[in-house]
Amino acid sequence: MRRLAFALVCWAGVLQVSGAVAQQQSATPWTAAQVTPPAKLAAQLQANPANKPVILQVGFAVLYRSEHIPGSIYAGPASTPQGLQALQHAVAKVPKNDNIYLYCGCCPMDKCPNIRPAFAALRKMGFTHLHVLMLDTSFGKDWVAHGYPVAGEVNSPK
């Protein structure tokens, strides 16, 4: 049932994307050096828990509430104007040269309506150390299923 909810949220997000944003989707605004595999970020978080980078989840609230990377900040779905405003608010006090890792995980990375607009907005705001967490399929398959740390309602005591 949870997987169906994830799929429906992703599909709804894809439908929200306007024609202009859909065209923007085809162009990848980051370089290969800015892409971080899940294993690398998980190892970095485990090796130095006191010095965590800024991690922003730029997807849908239901996904964040369900499961997210511990310590990550929910910054809103960047495919919407409200989400981009939430993103700006989330980074308002972050120094421009801090390492920032973005992830969504709603659906396959190449179809994600949120990650590209978030990356482009942060770059336009002057952030210089941006990274994208490479979730080829989804957060569930590329992070959770590998046993990397998660927080959220799924892990909360009932």
RASUL-V219162 format. One record per pair of residues at least 24 apart in sequence whose ideal C-beta (glycine too) atoms are under 10 Angstrom apart, sorted by the first residue. I is the first residue (numbers start at 1). J is the second residue. D is the distance in Angstrom with one decimal. If there is no record, write none. Layout:
I J D
I J D
//
This chain:
2 62 9.8
2 66 6.8
2 67 9.1
2 140 8.5
2 154 7.8
3 138 9.0
3 140 7.2
3 141 9.8
5 62 6.7
5 63 8.9
5 66 7.9
6 60 9.0
6 62 8.1
6 63 6.6
6 66 7.8
6 67 9.7
6 105 8.7
6 106 7.1
6 107 8.3
6 138 6.8
6 139 8.3
6 140 6.6
7 106 9.1
7 107 7.9
7 138 8.9
8 62 9.3
9 59 8.3
9 60 4.9
9 61 9.1
9 62 5.4
9 63 6.3
9 66 9.6
9 77 9.4
9 106 6.2
9 107 8.8
10 59 8.7
10 60 7.9
10 63 8.6
10 104 9.2
10 105 9.2
10 106 4.1
10 107 3.8
10 108 8.8
10 111 8.0
10 112 8.2
10 113 8.5
10 114 9.9
10 138 7.8
11 106 9.2
11 107 7.9
11 111 9.9
12 60 8.0
12 62 9.9
12 77 9.9
12 106 9.4
12 113 9.6
13 59 7.6
13 60 6.1
13 63 9.6
13 77 6.4
13 79 5.9
13 80 8.9
13 83 9.8
13 104 8.7
13 106 5.7
13 107 7.6
13 111 9.4
13 112 8.1
13 113 4.7
13 114 6.8
14 79 8.6
14 106 8.6
14 107 7.1
14 111 6.4
14 112 8.6
14 113 5.6
15 113 8.8
16 60 9.9
16 77 8.0
16 79 5.6
16 80 6.5
16 83 9.7
16 113 6.5
16 114 9.8
17 79 5.5
17 80 9.3
17 111 9.6
17 112 9.7
17 113 4.4
17 114 9.1
17 117 9.0
18 79 8.6
18 80 9.8
18 113 9.7
21 78 9.4
21 79 6.3
21 80 9.5
21 113 6.8
21 114 9.8
21 116 8.1
21 117 6.3
22 79 9.9
22 113 8.3
24 113 9.9
24 116 6.0
24 117 6.9
24 120 7.2
25 79 9.5
25 110 8.1
25 111 7.7
25 112 8.0
25 113 7.2
25 115 9.3
25 116 5.8
25 117 8.8
26 110 9.2
26 116 9.1
27 116 7.7
27 120 9.2
28 109 9.4
28 110 8.7
28 115 9.5
28 116 7.2
28 119 8.8
28 132 9.0
29 115 9.4
29 116 6.0
29 117 9.2
29 118 9.8
29 119 5.1
29 120 5.0
29 121 9.9
29 122 9.8
29 123 6.7
29 124 9.9
29 130 9.0
29 132 9.1
30 102 9.0
30 115 9.0
30 116 8.6
30 119 5.8
30 120 9.3
30 123 8.6
30 130 6.9
30 131 8.0
30 132 5.3
31 130 9.8
31 132 9.8
33 131 9.0
34 101 9.8
34 102 9.6
34 119 8.3
34 123 9.9
34 129 8.9
34 130 6.0
34 131 5.3
34 132 5.9
34 134 10.0
35 109 9.3
35 131 7.4
35 132 5.4
35 133 8.3
35 134 5.0
36 99 9.9
36 101 6.4
36 102 9.7
36 103 9.2
36 131 4.9
36 132 6.8
36 133 5.6
36 134 6.4
37 133 8.2
37 134 5.4
37 135 9.6
37 136 9.5
37 142 8.9
38 69 9.5
38 103 8.9
38 105 9.9
38 133 6.4
38 134 6.9
38 135 6.9
38 136 9.3
38 139 9.1
38 141 10.0
38 142 5.4
38 143 5.2
38 144 9.8
38 146 6.5
38 148 6.1
39 134 10.0
39 142 9.8
39 143 9.7
39 146 7.3
39 148 7.9
40 131 9.7
40 133 9.2
40 134 9.1
41 69 7.9
41 101 6.2
41 103 8.6
41 131 8.1
41 133 5.8
41 134 9.2
41 143 8.8
41 148 8.1
42 69 8.6
42 133 9.8
42 143 7.7
42 146 7.7
42 147 8.7
42 148 4.1
42 149 7.0
43 148 9.3
44 99 9.5
44 101 9.2
45 69 7.6
45 70 7.9
45 71 7.7
45 72 10.0
45 101 9.7
45 148 8.4
45 149 7.0
46 148 9.0
46 149 7.7
49 149 9.8
51 99 9.8
52 99 9.4
52 101 9.6
53 98 7.1
53 99 3.9
53 100 6.8
53 101 5.6
53 129 8.5
53 131 7.8
54 90 8.8
54 91 7.5
54 94 5.6
54 95 9.3
54 98 5.4
54 99 6.7
54 100 4.6
54 101 7.1
54 102 9.4
54 127 9.3
54 129 9.3
54 131 9.9
55 99 9.3
55 100 7.8
55 101 4.7
55 102 8.1
55 103 7.2
55 131 9.4
55 133 8.0
56 87 7.2
56 90 6.2
56 91 7.4
56 94 9.2
56 100 6.4
56 101 7.1
56 102 5.3
56 103 7.5
56 104 9.6
56 118 7.2
56 122 8.4
56 130 9.9
56 133 9.8
57 90 9.6
57 101 9.8
57 102 8.2
57 103 6.0
57 104 6.9
57 105 7.7
57 114 9.2
57 118 9.7
57 133 9.5
57 139 8.5
58 83 7.2
58 84 9.3
58 86 9.0
58 87 6.4
58 90 9.0
58 102 5.6
58 103 7.2
58 104 5.4
58 105 9.6
58 106 9.7
58 112 9.0
58 113 10.0
58 114 4.8
58 115 6.4
58 116 9.8
58 117 8.1
58 118 3.9
58 119 8.6
58 121 9.3
58 122 9.3
59 83 9.0
59 102 9.8
59 103 7.6
59 104 3.7
59 105 6.1
59 106 4.8
59 107 9.2
59 112 7.8
59 113 8.9
59 114 5.2
59 115 8.2
59 118 9.2
59 135 9.8
59 139 7.9
60 104 8.1
60 105 9.5
60 106 5.9
60 113 9.6
60 114 7.9
61 86 9.8
62 106 9.5
62 153 9.7
63 104 7.8
63 105 6.4
63 106 6.0
63 138 9.1
63 139 6.7
63 140 9.0
63 152 8.9
64 104 9.7
64 105 9.4
64 139 9.5
64 151 9.6
64 152 7.2
64 153 9.7
65 152 6.1
65 153 5.5
65 154 9.2
65 156 9.9
66 139 9.1
66 140 9.0
66 144 9.7
66 150 9.2
66 152 5.3
66 153 5.7
66 154 5.7
66 155 9.6
67 105 8.9
67 139 6.9
67 140 7.4
67 143 8.3
67 144 5.9
67 150 4.6
67 151 7.4
67 152 4.2
67 153 7.8
67 154 5.1
67 155 7.3
68 103 8.8
68 105 8.7
68 139 7.9
68 143 9.3
68 144 9.9
68 149 10.0
68 150 6.7
68 151 5.9
68 152 5.3
68 153 9.9
68 154 9.8
68 155 9.9
69 101 8.5
69 103 7.1
69 105 9.3
69 133 8.1
69 139 8.5
69 143 7.2
69 144 9.9
69 148 7.7
69 149 7.0
69 150 7.0
69 151 7.4
69 152 9.5
70 148 9.7
70 149 5.2
70 150 7.0
70 151 4.3
70 152 9.0
70 155 9.2
71 149 9.1
71 151 7.9
72 101 8.3
72 102 9.8
72 103 7.6
72 133 9.6
72 150 9.9
72 151 8.1
72 152 10.0
73 100 9.9
75 100 10.0
75 102 8.4
75 114 9.4
75 118 7.2
75 122 9.6
76 114 8.8
76 118 8.9
77 104 8.0
77 106 8.4
77 113 7.5
77 114 5.2
77 117 9.1
77 118 8.9
78 102 8.6
78 104 7.9
78 112 9.4
78 113 8.0
78 114 4.4
78 115 7.3
78 116 8.0
78 117 4.2
78 118 3.6
78 119 8.3
78 120 8.7
78 121 6.6
78 122 9.3
79 104 9.2
79 106 9.6
79 112 8.6
79 113 3.8
79 114 5.0
79 115 9.3
79 116 9.0
79 117 6.0
79 118 8.8
80 113 8.9
80 114 8.8
80 117 8.9
83 113 9.7
83 114 7.1
83 117 8.0
83 118 8.0
83 121 9.5
84 114 9.9
84 117 6.6
84 118 7.7
84 120 9.7
84 121 5.5
85 121 9.9
87 114 9.5
87 117 8.7
87 118 5.8
87 121 6.0
87 122 7.3
87 125 8.9
88 121 7.4
88 122 9.0
88 125 7.1
90 122 10.0
91 121 9.3
91 122 6.8
91 125 7.1
91 127 7.1
92 125 9.7
94 122 9.4
94 125 9.7
94 127 7.6
95 127 9.0
95 128 9.7
95 129 9.5
96 122 9.5
96 125 7.8
96 126 4.9
96 127 5.4
96 128 6.0
96 129 8.5
97 126 9.4
97 127 8.0
97 128 5.4
97 129 5.9
98 127 7.7
98 128 9.0
98 129 6.4
98 130 9.9
99 127 9.6
99 128 9.7
99 129 4.7
99 130 8.3
99 131 6.6
100 127 5.9
100 128 9.4
100 129 6.5
100 130 5.4
100 131 6.7
100 132 9.8
101 129 9.6
101 130 8.3
101 131 4.7
101 132 7.5
101 133 5.5
102 130 7.0
102 131 7.1
102 132 5.4
102 133 6.7
103 131 9.5
103 132 7.4
103 133 3.8
103 134 8.8
103 135 6.0
103 139 6.9
103 142 9.4
103 143 8.1
104 132 9.4
104 133 8.7
104 135 7.2
104 138 9.2
104 139 7.6
105 133 8.0
105 135 4.7
105 137 8.9
105 138 5.4
105 139 2.6
105 140 7.3
105 141 8.9
105 142 7.3
105 143 6.9
105 144 8.9
106 135 9.0
106 138 7.0
106 139 7.6
107 135 9.1
107 137 8.2
107 138 6.2
107 139 9.6
108 135 8.2
108 136 6.4
108 137 5.7
108 138 7.2
108 141 9.6
108 142 9.7
109 133 9.1
109 134 6.5
109 135 5.7
109 136 5.6
109 137 8.1
109 138 9.1
109 142 8.8
110 136 8.3
112 138 9.5
//
